[in-house]
Amino acid sequence: MPSSGAHHRCPLRPPPPAPRWPAGMNYSRFITSVSAARKASPIRLLSELMEKAPPSLISLAGGAPNPDLFPFKKATVAIGHGSAIEIGEELMKRALQYSASAGIPELLSWLKNFQRNLHNPPTASYSPEQGQMEVCITTGSQEGLGKVFEMLINPGDNILLDAPAYSGTLAALRPLGCNIINVPSDQHGIIPNALKEILSTWSPDDSRHLPKFLYTVPNGCNPTGNSLTTERKKEIYQLARKYDFLIIEDDPYYFIQFEKVICPPYSLAVLFLVQERPKI
Ligand SMILES: Cc1ncc(COP(=O)(O)O)c(C=O)c1O
């Protein structure tokens, strides 16, 4: 998880103008039928309700273990710049107990604020119906990718990959039976003209065959080490609008660059949501 070191702090950007479209992006055409069929598990919904209930309420519906029996009692995590994070007994009990599926509410709101300070995406101020920014905690980038790929890919789907690609991504993609199309890159990341040429084999209306998404590692790409420039992000985003594909940014190295990051660039999507409204 990113640290809150001083050089990562970035002044809050002015809030973007309110969205001009009544409802948020419609992502339903991207979602597989298996994913679309998923319903929230009642026992997980109950965990969410219990978070809001007074401590006097004892639910016999779920199997919450007695927190006094948890093996870990407290912890201190030393941070690189000298301070420490203390996890006391009460917090440790909460951390080890069942909680809402998306994560412990305080951690989620910390992460949402962090996203606001870092990227200030316009979706942060949307209503849930408009497609408000959401955060889901995973055990790492690989788990997040696995979830996203399984949510989006049907066998035979075309997908675009920043090449050469990270081997873990390839391992997650290959069993899903998609058609992987490599997009060449150089020292500044994906080459927009090469992407344009690949996409020109489809009509922008051919939603059945157009690639569903482009996967890229925008900073310190594994294995090439290259990073996408802002200019290229803009060009790629224009192509994403024209050919209606999603952009999946896998950005595990943003906070561990050798040179200090003064003010982070917008991510691909946020950069252009702020500058230019997608046509819906
Ligand atoms: C580009 C890229 N994505 C994802 C991962 C996996 O990240 P995590 O260890 O957070 O699952 C790696 C690890 O090497 C990586 O290089």
PDBQT file of the ligand as one rigid body, heavy atoms in Angstrom, charges set to zero:
ROOT
HETATM    1  C1  LIG A 301       3.545  -5.333 -13.904  1.00  0.00    +0.000 C 
HETATM    2  C2  LIG A 301       3.238  -6.195 -12.723  1.00  0.00    +0.000 A 
HETATM    3  N1  LIG A 301       1.952  -6.377 -12.364  1.00  0.00    +0.000 NA
HETATM    4  C3  LIG A 301       1.633  -7.132 -11.289  1.00  0.00    +0.000 A 
HETATM    5  C4  LIG A 301       2.606  -7.763 -10.529  1.00  0.00    +0.000 A 
HETATM    6  C5  LIG A 301       2.192  -8.584  -9.345  1.00  0.00    +0.000 C 
HETATM    7  O1  LIG A 301       2.038  -7.717  -8.286  1.00  0.00    +0.000 OA
HETATM    8  P1  LIG A 301       1.603  -8.222  -6.836  1.00  0.00    +0.000 P 
HETATM    9  O2  LIG A 301       2.829  -8.811  -6.221  1.00  0.00    +0.000 OA
HETATM   10  O3  LIG A 301       1.138  -6.983  -6.150  1.00  0.00    +0.000 OA
HETATM   11  O4  LIG A 301       0.522  -9.236  -6.994  1.00  0.00    +0.000 OA
HETATM   12  C6  LIG A 301       3.946  -7.611 -10.884  1.00  0.00    +0.000 A 
HETATM   13  C7  LIG A 301       4.999  -8.296 -10.111  1.00  0.00    +0.000 C 
HETATM   14  O5  LIG A 301       6.120  -8.450 -10.552  1.00  0.00    +0.000 OA
HETATM   15  C8  LIG A 301       4.275  -6.809 -11.996  1.00  0.00    +0.000 A 
HETATM   16  O6  LIG A 301       5.541  -6.607 -12.375  1.00  0.00    +0.000 OA
ENDROOT
TORSDOF 0
